[in-house]
Amino acid sequence: MTARHPLQFVPAEEFKARTRAATDDAHLRQSFRSAMDFLMAKRAAQFPDDSALQRQRETAEAIRRYSLARLPELLEQLERRLTANGVHVHWAENGDEANAIIIDIARRHSAKLMVKGKSMVSEETELNHAMEAAGIDALESDMGEYIVQLDGEKPSHIIMPAIHKTKQQIARLFAEKVPGVSYTESVDALIGIGRAVLREKFMQADIGLSGVNFAVAETGTLCLVENEGNGRMCTTVPRVHVAITGIEKVVEKLEHVPPLYGLLTRSATGQAITTYFNMISGPRKPDEQDGPEEVHLVLLDNNRSQAYADEQMRATLQCIRCGACMNHCPVYTRIGGHAYGTTYPGPIGEIISPHMMGLAATHALPTASSLCGACAEVCPVKIPIPDLLIRLRGEATHDAPAGRAPLLGQGAAKSRLMDAVWAGWAALYTRPALYRAFAWLATRFRALTPPVQSGWTASRTPLRPAPRSLREQLAERRRAHR
């Protein structure tokens, strides 16, 4: 599947080429820079009291760590409770299994059209393409997702999928792809056009699909956060509702949701609260006027269990998908989401994609960071992203230590040349006589220093030894003062 849809996965050797293309695109850089500045300002306005914010972050981190510590138990409890509520629960080890489950549900209902609410997990599994191959239309109903789907693209941000597009680009897209639509740059008119198309599709759809923000084990409740109302339409109008989520989204109690919810909305878009907060606990009851007749939940692993099994890497699964780390990342704000070539871009993508896709495919991603720490400072659940990036950089270039299970693709970026270089460096700096000899040679033959020094001189002046080493200068100073 990845070969047919290159934005799902870009080979590691192509990542640098994509970043160069993105940084050469002045319009893209300006668009992202202004958008991220706007989102950062909105978030900052929602947290005027830093001490209060830190207390909230500590509470949210504790909830996520507690939930993950009990993850196997809570998942079993969630399944039992949802089943008692009349929800069909399915388990999928990978994206292909998840897609097969959903396609089977669609075929059993002779479905021709699935209308989708926002779901990054369905992007992760390439569900739209799998449905298309099975002869079933899958239409995105989130406005941003609808725009990028119409243009044959992938989302460039996990919260704002079409943030890389201008209104002029969207106007041309609608005029070209939506029948009977004339070119207009009016934002309100463009939104109205999209909603008119989607409203008709809601009524025609046989199945609605949604993501899940939080799954409550104690009550068997699926919580869905949204702004546009399309999530509520997808989960209530069609006869069948299918929800898909990663296994890490479970929490124990309903009381654990508000602290996470409050930080999610303010961290993501700078809103005090979203327009819609949906709580789904089962299909329509006999005395209810609306809602689906059948509800399914697909719980996806997709190598999340690898991150879970490692005590340090488990923190990756604390993520609540707010996108704040992306909005504040100096790398993401300059290259945009498409340069990463994976479903999850930015800092969170750099630490979760290596688990989902393996280090052989993604070992370049953890290097796409200045390690400035901005992502960790704004993460509402306090994921230590820089620490995990450093760990993944090491795992990509070294074999797993004895007694520890290797990560998928462990050592994929290992280089004999680099091993030899570091072995030489270690020998040089642990043997004083060898170091002094090297320093003497380096200072005397400094004119032979190469002007091009791999990636260093791409944006810096060449490194060149001083005419005399510090040791020699100090010795000369002592002689001069005798």
Beta strands, then each sheet from edge to edge (+ up, - down):
strand 1: 88-92
strand 2: 113-116
strand 3: 137-140
strand 4: 207-210
strand 5: 214-216
strand 6: 221-226
strand 7: 240-246
strand 8: 250-251
strand 9: 276-280
strand 10: 294-300
sheet 1: 1+ 10+ 7+ 4+ 2+ 3+
sheet 2: 8+ 5+ 6- 9+
end
